[in-house]
Amino acid sequence: MSDPMKTLRWLLGAASLTALMLYAASCSQVPNEAVEGKSNPTAAETKTYEQWAREARGAFLVQRRNIETVKISVDKYREAIAIKADEYDVLWEAARSCVWMGNFGPDKERKEYVVQGIKFANAAVKVRPDGEEGLFYDAVLAGKLAELDLGYAPDGMKVLESRLKQLIDMHSTVIYGAPDRVYGILLMRAPGAPLSVGDWDKAYVHLKKGYEVDPKYPENPLYLSEIEFKLGKRDNKPEMKAAARRRLESFFFGPDSKPYIGSEFEWDDWKAQARKLLDDNPL
């Protein structure tokens, strides 16, 4: 399964996030409406719904996925959900496909996909208010909308942080430890007080928790190593920086290095990030 962490790539620089947090003009609210299906679909329509939902899932999970296959996935989910909008798994899966298109789709179409995904995620949360996948995709889609349109930045950040905290309070480990991982990245990349929530020590705690959930999922060793480089430099702990280097070199460039199953498309991007961290943090 593709993880949607790329939705937070706009957090890479403190200056970018500072601009988002200070942006006050023309602020917009993240959409709160949910998609709706037919009130009483016929047996034939229900059968069509089930077929389209299967095809949509298959188009996303095919390896190696690409823009065309995921576009088909979104289109099929949209058609299926127009018939029925009351099955939780179909709704959050549709939101997942929209996250992917928001990250990798054509630039001019990304915002449209993200807004569509938010409506899918809202419907998923409506069907199952404590559903972990629905809450998570609701969070990252709000963050992605803030990236694509600064007018949504204040509310998008609010939704992102509140949903992640909600999941952490639920002790959720959904998507390979994503709640702690994504919240840790937010704490690592954001400016510190009084401007924002940034805190490297707290970030380390959350990124380590995410890593412990699934040390084999590429984004967990990647971002744990990033915070270790930062803390090692700040606190003059060369052993922490050395541990980060060993982890990245072994995981991404060692003899047993290979893409995580289901994430072949994203592997090259993760390797590029790992290489940059190594280059930026020499021995």
DRENPA-3360 file (N, C-alpha, C; in nm, 2 decimals, always signed):
BEGIN
1 = MSDPMKTL = +0.08/-0.12/+0.00/+0.00/+0.00/+0.00/+0.09/+0.12/+0.00 ~ +0.05/+0.22/-0.08/+0.13/+0.34/-0.08/+0.09/+0.43/+0.04 ~ +0.19/+0.48/+0.10/+0.17/+0.56/+0.22/+0.16/+0.71/+0.17 ~ +0.07/+0.79/+0.22/+0.05/+0.92/+0.18/+0.14/+1.03/+0.23 ~ +0.25/+0.99/+0.29/+0.34/+1.09/+0.36/+0.38/+1.20/+0.26 ~ +0.39/+1.17/+0.13/+0.43/+1.27/+0.04/+0.34/+1.39/+0.05 ~ +0.22/+1.38/+0.10/+0.13/+1.49/+0.12/+0.19/+1.59/+0.21 ~ +0.29/+1.56/+0.29/+0.34/+1.66/+0.38/+0.48/+1.71/+0.33;
9 = RWLLGAAS = +0.51/+1.69/+0.21/+0.64/+1.74/+0.16/+0.66/+1.89/+0.17 ~ +0.55/+1.96/+0.17/+0.56/+2.11/+0.19/+0.61/+2.14/+0.33 ~ +0.63/+2.05/+0.42/+0.68/+2.07/+0.55/+0.83/+2.07/+0.55 ~ +0.90/+2.04/+0.43/+1.04/+2.02/+0.43/+1.12/+2.14/+0.48 ~ +1.07/+2.26/+0.46/+1.14/+2.38/+0.51/+1.06/+2.46/+0.61 ~ +1.13/+2.50/+0.72/+1.07/+2.58/+0.82/+1.01/+2.71/+0.77 ~ +1.08/+2.77/+0.67/+1.04/+2.89/+0.61/+0.90/+2.88/+0.55 ~ +0.89/+2.77/+0.47/+0.76/+2.74/+0.41/+0.65/+2.73/+0.51;
17 = LTALMLYA = +0.67/+2.65/+0.61/+0.56/+2.63/+0.71/+0.54/+2.76/+0.79 ~ +0.64/+2.84/+0.81/+0.62/+2.97/+0.88/+0.52/+3.06/+0.80 ~ +0.55/+3.06/+0.66/+0.46/+3.14/+0.58/+0.32/+3.09/+0.58 ~ +0.30/+2.95/+0.59/+0.17/+2.90/+0.60/+0.10/+2.94/+0.73 ~ +0.17/+2.93/+0.84/+0.11/+2.96/+0.97/+0.08/+3.11/+0.98 ~ +0.16/+3.19/+0.92/+0.13/+3.34/+0.93/+0.04/+3.39/+0.83 ~ +0.00/+3.31/+0.73/-0.09/+3.35/+0.62/-0.23/+3.37/+0.68 ~ -0.28/+3.49/+0.66/-0.41/+3.52/+0.73/-0.51/+3.57/+0.63;
25 = ASCSQVPN = -0.48/+3.61/+0.51/-0.57/+3.67/+0.42/-0.65/+3.56/+0.34 ~ -0.77/+3.59/+0.32/-0.85/+3.50/+0.23/-0.85/+3.36/+0.28 ~ -0.86/+3.34/+0.41/-0.86/+3.20/+0.46/-0.99/+3.13/+0.43 ~ -0.98/+3.00/+0.40/-1.09/+2.92/+0.36/-1.09/+2.80/+0.46 ~ -1.21/+2.74/+0.47/-1.23/+2.62/+0.55/-1.22/+2.50/+0.47 ~ -1.16/+2.39/+0.52/-1.15/+2.26/+0.46/-1.29/+2.21/+0.44 ~ -1.33/+2.17/+0.32/-1.47/+2.12/+0.29/-1.51/+2.02/+0.40 ~ -1.64/+2.04/+0.44/-1.69/+1.94/+0.54/-1.80/+1.85/+0.49;
33 = EAVEGKSN = -1.84/+1.87/+0.36/-1.94/+1.79/+0.30/-1.89/+1.65/+0.26 ~ -1.98/+1.56/+0.26/-1.95/+1.42/+0.23/-2.03/+1.38/+0.11 ~ -1.97/+1.29/+0.03/-2.04/+1.23/-0.09/-2.16/+1.16/-0.04 ~ -2.26/+1.15/-0.13/-2.38/+1.08/-0.10/-2.42/+0.99/-0.22 ~ -2.47/+0.87/-0.19/-2.52/+0.78/-0.29/-2.67/+0.78/-0.30 ~ -2.72/+0.69/-0.37/-2.87/+0.68/-0.39/-2.93/+0.63/-0.26 ~ -3.05/+0.67/-0.23/-3.12/+0.63/-0.10/-3.16/+0.49/-0.11 ~ -3.19/+0.44/-0.22/-3.24/+0.30/-0.23/-3.20/+0.23/-0.36;
41 = PTAAETKT = -3.07/+0.20/-0.38/-3.03/+0.14/-0.51/-3.10/+0.00/-0.53 ~ -3.12/-0.02/-0.66/-3.18/-0.15/-0.70/-3.08/-0.26/-0.68 ~ -3.12/-0.38/-0.70/-3.03/-0.50/-0.69/-2.93/-0.49/-0.81 ~ -2.98/-0.45/-0.92/-2.89/-0.44/-1.04/-2.78/-0.33/-1.01 ~ -2.82/-0.22/-0.96/-2.73/-0.11/-0.93/-2.63/-0.15/-0.82 ~ -2.67/-0.23/-0.72/-2.58/-0.28/-0.62/-2.48/-0.37/-0.68 ~ -2.52/-0.45/-0.77/-2.42/-0.54/-0.84/-2.32/-0.46/-0.92 ~ -2.37/-0.36/-0.98/-2.27/-0.27/-1.06/-2.18/-0.20/-0.96;
49 = YEQWAREA = -2.23/-0.16/-0.85/-2.15/-0.10/-0.75/-2.04/-0.19/-0.70 ~ -2.07/-0.31/-0.67/-1.97/-0.41/-0.63/-1.86/-0.43/-0.73 ~ -1.90/-0.44/-0.86/-1.81/-0.46/-0.97/-1.71/-0.34/-0.98 ~ -1.77/-0.22/-0.98/-1.68/-0.10/-0.99/-1.59/-0.08/-0.87 ~ -1.64/-0.12/-0.75/-1.55/-0.11/-0.63/-1.43/-0.20/-0.64 ~ -1.46/-0.32/-0.69/-1.35/-0.42/-0.71/-1.25/-0.37/-0.81 ~ -1.30/-0.32/-0.93/-1.21/-0.27/-1.03/-1.13/-0.15/-0.98 ~ -1.19/-0.06/-0.90/-1.12/+0.05/-0.85/-1.01/+0.01/-0.76;
57 = RGAFLVQR = -1.04/-0.09/-0.67/-0.93/-0.14/-0.58/-0.82/-0.20/-0.66 ~ -0.86/-0.28/-0.76/-0.75/-0.35/-0.84/-0.67/-0.25/-0.91 ~ -0.73/-0.14/-0.96/-0.65/-0.04/-1.04/-0.55/+0.03/-0.95 ~ -0.58/+0.05/-0.82/-0.49/+0.11/-0.73/-0.38/+0.02/-0.69 ~ -0.41/-0.11/-0.66/-0.32/-0.20/-0.60/-0.22/-0.26/-0.71 ~ -0.25/-0.25/-0.84/-0.17/-0.30/-0.94/-0.03/-0.25/-0.93 ~ +0.07/-0.34/-0.95/+0.21/-0.30/-0.94/+0.27/-0.32/-1.08 ~ +0.34/-0.22/-1.13/+0.37/-0.10/-1.06/+0.26/+0.01/-1.10;
65 = RNIETVKI = +0.20/+0.07/-0.99/+0.09/+0.17/-1.02/+0.15/+0.29/-1.09 ~ +0.06/+0.36/-1.16/+0.11/+0.48/-1.22/-0.01/+0.58/-1.23 ~ +0.01/+0.69/-1.29/-0.10/+0.80/-1.30/-0.22/+0.74/-1.37 ~ -0.20/+0.67/-1.47/-0.32/+0.62/-1.55/-0.40/+0.52/-1.46 ~ -0.33/+0.43/-1.40/-0.40/+0.32/-1.32/-0.48/+0.39/-1.20 ~ -0.41/+0.48/-1.14/-0.48/+0.54/-1.02/-0.59/+0.64/-1.06 ~ -0.58/+0.70/-1.18/-0.69/+0.78/-1.23/-0.81/+0.69/-1.26 ~ -0.79/+0.58/-1.31/-0.89/+0.48/-1.33/-0.96/+0.44/-1.20;
73 = SVDKYREA = -0.87/+0.42/-1.10/-0.92/+0.39/-0.97/-1.01/+0.49/-0.91 ~ -0.97/+0.62/-0.92/-1.06/+0.73/-0.87/-1.19/+0.73/-0.94 ~ -1.18/+0.72/-1.08/-1.30/+0.73/-1.16/-1.40/+0.62/-1.12 ~ -1.35/+0.50/-1.10/-1.43/+0.38/-1.07/-1.49/+0.40/-0.93 ~ -1.41/+0.44/-0.83/-1.46/+0.47/-0.70/-1.58/+0.57/-0.71 ~ -1.55/+0.68/-0.78/-1.65/+0.79/-0.79/-1.79/+0.73/-0.85 ~ -1.78/+0.65/-0.95/-1.90/+0.59/-1.01/-1.97/+0.50/-0.91 ~ -1.89/+0.42/-0.84/-1.94/+0.32/-0.75/-2.01/+0.40/-0.63;
81 = IAIKADEY = -1.94/+0.50/-0.58/-2.00/+0.56/-0.46/-2.12/+0.65/-0.49 ~ -2.13/+0.69/-0.62/-2.25/+0.76/-0.66/-2.38/+0.67/-0.64 ~ -2.35/+0.54/-0.64/-2.46/+0.44/-0.62/-2.48/+0.42/-0.47 ~ -2.37/+0.39/-0.40/-2.38/+0.36/-0.26/-2.26/+0.43/-0.19 ~ -2.30/+0.50/-0.08/-2.19/+0.57/-0.01/-2.20/+0.54/+0.14 ~ -2.22/+0.41/+0.17/-2.23/+0.37/+0.31/-2.14/+0.25/+0.35 ~ -2.04/+0.22/+0.26/-1.95/+0.11/+0.30/-1.81/+0.18/+0.33 ~ -1.77/+0.16/+0.46/-1.66/+0.23/+0.51/-1.53/+0.20/+0.43;
89 = DVLWEAAR = -1.50/+0.07/+0.40/-1.38/+0.04/+0.34/-1.37/+0.10/+0.20 ~ -1.48/+0.10/+0.12/-1.48/+0.16/-0.01/-1.45/+0.31/+0.00 ~ -1.51/+0.37/+0.10/-1.49/+0.52/+0.11/-1.35/+0.56/+0.14 ~ -1.28/+0.49/+0.24/-1.15/+0.53/+0.27/-1.05/+0.49/+0.16 ~ -1.08/+0.38/+0.09/-0.99/+0.34/-0.02/-1.00/+0.45/-0.13 ~ -1.12/+0.50/-0.15/-1.13/+0.61/-0.25/-1.05/+0.73/-0.21 ~ -1.06/+0.76/-0.08/-0.98/+0.88/-0.03/-0.83/+0.85/-0.06 ~ -0.79/+0.73/-0.03/-0.64/+0.69/-0.06/-0.60/+0.71/-0.20;
97 = SCVWMGNF = -0.68/+0.67/-0.29/-0.65/+0.69/-0.44/-0.64/+0.84/-0.47 ~ -0.73/+0.92/-0.40/-0.72/+1.07/-0.43/-0.60/+1.13/-0.37 ~ -0.55/+1.08/-0.25/-0.43/+1.13/-0.19/-0.31/+1.10/-0.29 ~ -0.31/+0.99/-0.35/-0.20/+0.95/-0.45/-0.20/+1.05/-0.57 ~ -0.32/+1.07/-0.62/-0.33/+1.16/-0.73/-0.30/+1.31/-0.69 ~ -0.33/+1.34/-0.57/-0.29/+1.47/-0.52/-0.14/+1.49/-0.51 ~ -0.07/+1.38/-0.49/+0.08/+1.38/-0.49/+0.14/+1.37/-0.62 ~ +0.09/+1.28/-0.71/+0.16/+1.25/-0.83/+0.09/+1.28/-0.96;
105 = GPDKERKE = -0.04/+1.32/-0.95/-0.12/+1.35/-1.07/-0.07/+1.48/-1.14 ~ -0.13/+1.51/-1.25/-0.10/+1.63/-1.32/-0.12/+1.76/-1.23 ~ -0.03/+1.85/-1.24/-0.03/+1.96/-1.15/-0.17/+2.04/-1.14 ~ -0.22/+2.06/-1.26/-0.35/+2.14/-1.27/-0.47/+2.06/-1.21 ~ -0.45/+1.93/-1.19/-0.57/+1.85/-1.15/-0.56/+1.81/-1.00 ~ -0.44/+1.84/-0.94/-0.42/+1.78/-0.80/-0.52/+1.83/-0.70 ~ -0.55/+1.96/-0.70/-0.64/+2.02/-0.60/-0.78/+1.96/-0.62 ~ -0.83/+1.94/-0.74/-0.96/+1.87/-0.76/-0.96/+1.73/-0.71;
113 = YVVQGIKF = -0.85/+1.66/-0.72/-0.85/+1.52/-0.67/-0.85/+1.53/-0.51 ~ -0.78/+1.62/-0.46/-0.77/+1.63/-0.31/-0.91/+1.67/-0.25 ~ -0.98/+1.77/-0.31/-1.11/+1.80/-0.27/-1.21/+1.69/-0.28 ~ -1.20/+1.61/-0.39/-1.28/+1.49/-0.40/-1.25/+1.39/-0.29 ~ -1.12/+1.38/-0.26/-1.08/+1.28/-0.16/-1.13/+1.32/-0.02 ~ -1.13/+1.45/+0.01/-1.18/+1.50/+0.14/-1.33/+1.46/+0.15 ~ -1.40/+1.47/+0.05/-1.55/+1.43/+0.05/-1.56/+1.28/+0.07 ~ -1.47/+1.20/+0.02/-1.48/+1.06/+0.04/-1.44/+1.03/+0.19;
121 = ANAAVKVR = -1.34/+1.10/+0.24/-1.29/+1.08/+0.38/-1.40/+1.12/+0.47 ~ -1.46/+1.24/+0.45/-1.57/+1.28/+0.53/-1.68/+1.18/+0.54 ~ -1.71/+1.12/+0.43/-1.82/+1.02/+0.43/-1.78/+0.90/+0.51 ~ -1.65/+0.86/+0.50/-1.60/+0.74/+0.57/-1.61/+0.77/+0.72 ~ -1.57/+0.89/+0.77/-1.58/+0.93/+0.91/-1.72/+0.93/+0.95 ~ -1.81/+0.98/+0.87/-1.95/+0.98/+0.90/-2.01/+0.84/+0.92 ~ -1.97/+0.75/+0.84/-2.01/+0.61/+0.85/-1.95/+0.54/+0.97 ~ -1.82/+0.57/+1.00/-1.75/+0.51/+1.12/-1.67/+0.62/+1.18;
129 = PDGEEGLF = -1.72/+0.69/+1.28/-1.65/+0.80/+1.34/-1.52/+0.77/+1.40 ~ -1.50/+0.65/+1.44/-1.37/+0.61/+1.50/-1.29/+0.52/+1.41 ~ -1.32/+0.52/+1.28/-1.24/+0.45/+1.18/-1.11/+0.51/+1.16 ~ -1.00/+0.43/+1.18/-0.87/+0.48/+1.18/-0.83/+0.53/+1.04 ~ -0.86/+0.45/+0.94/-0.82/+0.49/+0.80/-0.89/+0.62/+0.76 ~ -1.02/+0.63/+0.79/-1.09/+0.74/+0.75/-1.04/+0.87/+0.82 ~ -1.01/+0.86/+0.95/-0.95/+0.97/+1.02/-0.81/+1.01/+0.96 ~ -0.73/+0.91/+0.93/-0.60/+0.94/+0.88/-0.60/+1.01/+0.75;
137 = YDAVLAGK = -0.68/+0.95/+0.65/-0.69/+1.02/+0.52/-0.75/+1.15/+0.53 ~ -0.85/+1.17/+0.62/-0.90/+1.30/+0.64/-0.79/+1.40/+0.68 ~ -0.70/+1.36/+0.76/-0.59/+1.44/+0.81/-0.50/+1.48/+0.70 ~ -0.45/+1.38/+0.62/-0.35/+1.41/+0.52/-0.40/+1.48/+0.40 ~ -0.53/+1.46/+0.37/-0.59/+1.53/+0.26/-0.61/+1.68/+0.30 ~ -0.64/+1.71/+0.43/-0.65/+1.85/+0.47/-0.51/+1.91/+0.46 ~ -0.40/+1.84/+0.50/-0.27/+1.89/+0.48/-0.23/+1.91/+0.34 ~ -0.27/+1.82/+0.25/-0.24/+1.84/+0.11/-0.31/+1.96/+0.05;
145 = LAELDLGY = -0.43/+1.98/+0.09/-0.51/+2.10/+0.04/-0.44/+2.23/+0.09 ~ -0.39/+2.23/+0.21/-0.32/+2.35/+0.26/-0.19/+2.37/+0.18 ~ -0.13/+2.27/+0.13/-0.01/+2.28/+0.04/-0.05/+2.34/-0.09 ~ -0.15/+2.29/-0.15/-0.19/+2.33/-0.28/-0.26/+2.47/-0.29 ~ -0.32/+2.51/-0.18/-0.39/+2.64/-0.18/-0.37/+2.70/-0.04 ~ -0.28/+2.81/-0.04/-0.25/+2.87/+0.09/-0.37/+2.92/+0.17 ~ -0.48/+2.95/+0.09/-0.60/+3.00/+0.16/-0.65/+2.90/+0.26 ~ -0.62/+2.77/+0.24/-0.67/+2.67/+0.33/-0.57/+2.63/+0.44;
153 = APDGMKVL = -0.45/+2.70/+0.44/-0.35/+2.66/+0.53/-0.38/+2.66/+0.68 ~ -0.44/+2.77/+0.73/-0.47/+2.76/+0.88/-0.57/+2.65/+0.92 ~ -0.68/+2.64/+0.84/-0.77/+2.53/+0.88/-0.72/+2.39/+0.84 ~ -0.64/+2.38/+0.73/-0.59/+2.26/+0.70/-0.49/+2.21/+0.80 ~ -0.41/+2.30/+0.86/-0.31/+2.26/+0.96/-0.39/+2.22/+1.09 ~ -0.50/+2.29/+1.12/-0.58/+2.25/+1.24/-0.64/+2.11/+1.22 ~ -0.69/+2.08/+1.11/-0.75/+1.95/+1.09/-0.64/+1.84/+1.09 ~ -0.53/+1.87/+1.03/-0.42/+1.77/+1.02/-0.38/+1.74/+1.17;
161 = ESRLKQLI = -0.35/+1.84/+1.25/-0.29/+1.82/+1.38/-0.40/+1.75/+1.47 ~ -0.52/+1.80/+1.46/-0.63/+1.74/+1.55/-0.66/+1.60/+1.52 ~ -0.66/+1.56/+1.39/-0.69/+1.42/+1.36/-0.57/+1.33/+1.40 ~ -0.45/+1.38/+1.38/-0.34/+1.29/+1.42/-0.33/+1.27/+1.57 ~ -0.36/+1.38/+1.65/-0.37/+1.36/+1.79/-0.48/+1.27/+1.83 ~ -0.59/+1.28/+1.76/-0.70/+1.19/+1.79/-0.66/+1.04/+1.77 ~ -0.59/+1.01/+1.66/-0.55/+0.88/+1.63/-0.44/+0.83/+1.73 ~ -0.35/+0.92/+1.77/-0.25/+0.88/+1.87/-0.31/+0.85/+2.01;
169 = DMHSTVIY = -0.41/+0.93/+2.04/-0.48/+0.90/+2.17/-0.56/+0.77/+2.16 ~ -0.59/+0.72/+2.04/-0.66/+0.59/+2.02/-0.55/+0.48/+2.02 ~ -0.42/+0.51/+2.03/-0.32/+0.42/+2.02/-0.32/+0.35/+1.88 ~ -0.35/+0.42/+1.78/-0.36/+0.37/+1.64/-0.22/+0.35/+1.58 ~ -0.21/+0.24/+1.51/-0.08/+0.21/+1.44/-0.11/+0.19/+1.29 ~ -0.23/+0.25/+1.25/-0.27/+0.23/+1.11/-0.16/+0.28/+1.01 ~ -0.16/+0.22/+0.89/-0.07/+0.25/+0.78/+0.08/+0.25/+0.83 ~ +0.12/+0.14/+0.89/+0.26/+0.12/+0.93/+0.30/+0.22/+1.04;
177 = GAPDRVYG = +0.22/+0.25/+1.13/+0.25/+0.35/+1.23/+0.24/+0.49/+1.19 ~ +0.15/+0.52/+1.09/+0.15/+0.65/+1.03/+0.11/+0.77/+1.13 ~ +0.02/+0.75/+1.22/-0.02/+0.86/+1.31/+0.11/+0.92/+1.38 ~ +0.19/+0.83/+1.45/+0.31/+0.88/+1.51/+0.41/+0.93/+1.41 ~ +0.42/+0.86/+1.30/+0.52/+0.90/+1.20/+0.49/+1.04/+1.15 ~ +0.37/+1.06/+1.10/+0.33/+1.19/+1.04/+0.33/+1.30/+1.15 ~ +0.28/+1.27/+1.27/+0.29/+1.38/+1.37/+0.43/+1.41/+1.41 ~ +0.52/+1.31/+1.41/+0.66/+1.33/+1.43/+0.72/+1.42/+1.33;
185 = ILLMRAPG = +0.69/+1.40/+1.20/+0.74/+1.48/+1.09/+0.69/+1.62/+1.11 ~ +0.57/+1.64/+1.14/+0.52/+1.78/+1.17/+0.60/+1.85/+1.28 ~ +0.62/+1.78/+1.39/+0.70/+1.84/+1.50/+0.84/+1.86/+1.46 ~ +0.90/+1.78/+1.37/+1.04/+1.79/+1.33/+1.05/+1.91/+1.23 ~ +0.96/+1.93/+1.14/+0.97/+2.03/+1.04/+0.92/+2.17/+1.07 ~ +0.82/+2.17/+1.16/+0.76/+2.30/+1.20/+0.85/+2.39/+1.28 ~ +0.83/+2.52/+1.27/+0.90/+2.61/+1.36/+0.86/+2.59/+1.50 ~ +0.95/+2.62/+1.59/+0.92/+2.60/+1.73/+0.84/+2.71/+1.79;
193 = APLSVGDW = +0.80/+2.70/+1.92/+0.73/+2.81/+1.98/+0.80/+2.94/+1.98 ~ +0.73/+3.06/+1.97/+0.59/+3.07/+1.97/+0.52/+3.06/+1.84 ~ +0.60/+3.04/+1.73/+0.54/+3.04/+1.60/+0.45/+2.92/+1.57 ~ +0.50/+2.80/+1.62/+0.43/+2.68/+1.58/+0.46/+2.57/+1.68 ~ +0.43/+2.45/+1.64/+0.44/+2.33/+1.73/+0.57/+2.26/+1.73 ~ +0.67/+2.31/+1.65/+0.79/+2.23/+1.63/+0.86/+2.20/+1.76 ~ +0.91/+2.08/+1.77/+0.98/+2.03/+1.89/+1.05/+1.90/+1.86 ~ +1.19/+1.91/+1.84/+1.26/+1.80/+1.79/+1.26/+1.68/+1.89;
201 = DKAYVHLK = +1.26/+1.71/+2.02/+1.27/+1.60/+2.12/+1.14/+1.52/+2.12 ~ +1.02/+1.59/+2.11/+0.90/+1.52/+2.09/+0.89/+1.45/+1.96 ~ +0.94/+1.51/+1.86/+0.94/+1.45/+1.73/+1.01/+1.31/+1.73 ~ +1.13/+1.31/+1.80/+1.20/+1.19/+1.81/+1.12/+1.08/+1.88 ~ +1.05/+1.11/+1.98/+0.96/+1.02/+2.05/+0.86/+0.95/+1.96 ~ +0.79/+1.04/+1.88/+0.69/+0.99/+1.79/+0.75/+0.91/+1.67 ~ +0.86/+0.96/+1.61/+0.92/+0.89/+1.50/+0.98/+0.76/+1.54 ~ +1.03/+0.75/+1.66/+1.08/+0.62/+1.71/+0.96/+0.52/+1.73;
209 = KGYEVDPK = +0.85/+0.57/+1.78/+0.73/+0.49/+1.80/+0.68/+0.43/+1.66 ~ +0.68/+0.52/+1.56/+0.64/+0.48/+1.43/+0.74/+0.37/+1.37 ~ +0.87/+0.39/+1.40/+0.97/+0.29/+1.35/+0.95/+0.16/+1.42 ~ +0.91/+0.16/+1.55/+0.90/+0.04/+1.62/+0.77/-0.04/+1.58 ~ +0.67/+0.03/+1.52/+0.56/-0.04/+1.47/+0.60/-0.13/+1.35 ~ +0.68/-0.07/+1.26/+0.72/-0.15/+1.14/+0.85/-0.09/+1.09 ~ +0.96/-0.15/+1.14/+1.09/-0.10/+1.10/+1.13/-0.13/+0.95 ~ +1.04/-0.21/+0.89/+1.07/-0.24/+0.75/+1.00/-0.15/+0.65;
217 = YPENPLYL = +0.91/-0.07/+0.70/+0.84/+0.02/+0.61/+0.93/+0.14/+0.58 ~ +0.97/+0.17/+0.46/+1.07/+0.26/+0.43/+1.07/+0.40/+0.49 ~ +0.95/+0.46/+0.51/+0.94/+0.59/+0.56/+0.98/+0.59/+0.71 ~ +0.96/+0.48/+0.78/+1.00/+0.48/+0.92/+1.15/+0.49/+0.95 ~ +1.23/+0.41/+0.89/+1.38/+0.43/+0.91/+1.42/+0.57/+0.84 ~ +1.36/+0.61/+0.74/+1.40/+0.73/+0.67/+1.38/+0.85/+0.76 ~ +1.27/+0.87/+0.82/+1.24/+0.99/+0.90/+1.30/+0.98/+1.04 ~ +1.31/+0.86/+1.10/+1.38/+0.84/+1.22/+1.53/+0.88/+1.21;
225 = SEIEFKLG = +1.59/+0.85/+1.10/+1.73/+0.88/+1.07/+1.74/+1.03/+1.06 ~ +1.64/+1.10/+0.99/+1.65/+1.24/+0.97/+1.65/+1.32/+1.11 ~ +1.56/+1.28/+1.20/+1.56/+1.34/+1.33/+1.69/+1.31/+1.41 ~ +1.74/+1.19/+1.39/+1.87/+1.16/+1.46/+1.98/+1.24/+1.41 ~ +1.99/+1.27/+1.28/+2.09/+1.36/+1.23/+2.07/+1.50/+1.30 ~ +1.95/+1.55/+1.31/+1.93/+1.68/+1.37/+1.97/+1.69/+1.51 ~ +1.92/+1.59/+1.59/+1.95/+1.58/+1.73/+2.10/+1.56/+1.76 ~ +2.16/+1.47/+1.67/+2.30/+1.44/+1.69/+2.39/+1.57/+1.67;
233 = KRDNKPEM = +2.35/+1.65/+1.57/+2.42/+1.77/+1.55/+2.40/+1.87/+1.66 ~ +2.27/+1.89/+1.70/+2.24/+1.99/+1.80/+2.30/+1.95/+1.94 ~ +2.30/+1.83/+1.97/+2.35/+1.78/+2.10/+2.49/+1.73/+2.10 ~ +2.56/+1.74/+1.99/+2.70/+1.70/+1.97/+2.71/+1.55/+2.01 ~ +2.62/+1.47/+1.95/+2.62/+1.32/+1.97/+2.66/+1.25/+1.84 ~ +2.79/+1.23/+1.81/+2.82/+1.17/+1.69/+2.77/+1.03/+1.68 ~ +2.75/+0.96/+1.79/+2.70/+0.82/+1.79/+2.56/+0.81/+1.73 ~ +2.48/+0.92/+1.76/+2.35/+0.92/+1.71/+2.35/+0.94/+1.56;
241 = KAAARRRL = +2.43/+1.03/+1.51/+2.45/+1.05/+1.37/+2.50/+0.93/+1.30 ~ +2.59/+0.86/+1.36/+2.65/+0.73/+1.30/+2.54/+0.63/+1.29 ~ +2.46/+0.62/+1.39/+2.35/+0.52/+1.39/+2.25/+0.55/+1.27 ~ +2.22/+0.67/+1.25/+2.14/+0.71/+1.14/+2.20/+0.68/+1.01 ~ +2.33/+0.70/+0.99/+2.39/+0.67/+0.87/+2.39/+0.52/+0.84 ~ +2.42/+0.44/+0.94/+2.42/+0.29/+0.93/+2.28/+0.24/+0.89 ~ +2.18/+0.30/+0.95/+2.04/+0.26/+0.92/+2.01/+0.29/+0.77 ~ +2.03/+0.41/+0.73/+2.00/+0.44/+0.59/+2.08/+0.36/+0.49;
249 = ESFFFGPD = +2.21/+0.35/+0.51/+2.30/+0.28/+0.42/+2.25/+0.13/+0.41 ~ +2.22/+0.07/+0.52/+2.18/-0.07/+0.52/+2.04/-0.09/+0.45 ~ +1.95/+0.00/+0.49/+1.81/-0.02/+0.45/+1.79/+0.01/+0.30 ~ +1.85/+0.12/+0.25/+1.83/+0.17/+0.12/+1.93/+0.13/+0.02 ~ +2.05/+0.10/+0.06/+2.16/+0.08/-0.03/+2.24/-0.05/+0.00 ~ +2.19/-0.13/+0.09/+2.26/-0.25/+0.13/+2.23/-0.36/+0.03 ~ +2.30/-0.48/+0.04/+2.28/-0.59/-0.05/+2.14/-0.65/-0.05 ~ +2.07/-0.63/+0.06/+1.93/-0.68/+0.08/+1.83/-0.58/+0.05;
257 = SKPYIGSE = +1.87/-0.46/+0.01/+1.77/-0.35/-0.01/+1.68/-0.38/-0.13 ~ +1.55/-0.36/-0.10/+1.45/-0.38/-0.21/+1.32/-0.31/-0.17 ~ +1.24/-0.27/-0.27/+1.12/-0.20/-0.24/+1.03/-0.27/-0.15 ~ +0.96/-0.20/-0.06/+0.86/-0.26/+0.02/+0.74/-0.30/-0.07 ~ +0.69/-0.42/-0.04/+0.58/-0.47/-0.12/+0.46/-0.37/-0.13 ~ +0.42/-0.35/-0.25/+0.31/-0.25/-0.27/+0.35/-0.11/-0.29 ~ +0.48/-0.08/-0.28/+0.53/+0.06/-0.29/+0.64/+0.07/-0.39 ~ +0.64/+0.00/-0.49/+0.74/+0.00/-0.59/+0.75/+0.14/-0.66;
265 = FEWDDWKA = +0.64/+0.20/-0.68/+0.64/+0.34/-0.75/+0.72/+0.44/-0.66 ~ +0.70/+0.43/-0.53/+0.75/+0.53/-0.44/+0.89/+0.51/-0.40 ~ +0.95/+0.39/-0.43/+1.08/+0.35/-0.38/+1.19/+0.44/-0.42 ~ +1.19/+0.48/-0.55/+1.29/+0.57/-0.60/+1.29/+0.70/-0.53 ~ +1.18/+0.76/-0.50/+1.17/+0.88/-0.43/+1.23/+0.87/-0.29 ~ +1.20/+0.76/-0.22/+1.25/+0.74/-0.08/+1.40/+0.73/-0.09 ~ +1.45/+0.65/-0.19/+1.60/+0.64/-0.20/+1.67/+0.77/-0.22 ~ +1.60/+0.86/-0.30/+1.66/+0.99/-0.33/+1.67/+1.07/-0.20;
273 = QARKLLDD = +1.56/+1.06/-0.12/+1.56/+1.13/+0.01/+1.67/+1.08/+0.10 ~ +1.69/+0.95/+0.10/+1.79/+0.89/+0.19/+1.93/+0.93/+0.14 ~ +1.95/+0.93/+0.01/+2.08/+0.97/-0.04/+2.11/+1.12/-0.01 ~ +2.01/+1.21/-0.01/+2.04/+1.35/+0.02/+2.07/+1.36/+0.17 ~ +2.00/+1.29/+0.25/+2.03/+1.29/+0.40/+2.18/+1.25/+0.42 ~ +2.22/+1.14/+0.36/+2.36/+1.10/+0.37/+2.46/+1.20/+0.32 ~ +2.43/+1.26/+0.21/+2.52/+1.36/+0.15/+2.52/+1.49/+0.23 ~ +2.41/+1.52/+0.30/+2.40/+1.64/+0.38/+2.46/+1.62/+0.52;
281 = NPL = +2.49/+1.50/+0.55/+2.54/+1.47/+0.69/+2.66/+1.38/+0.68 ~ +2.77/+1.42/+0.63/+2.89/+1.34/+0.62/+2.94/+1.31/+0.76 ~ +3.03/+1.21/+0.76/+3.09/+1.16/+0.88/+3.18/+1.27/+0.94;
% end
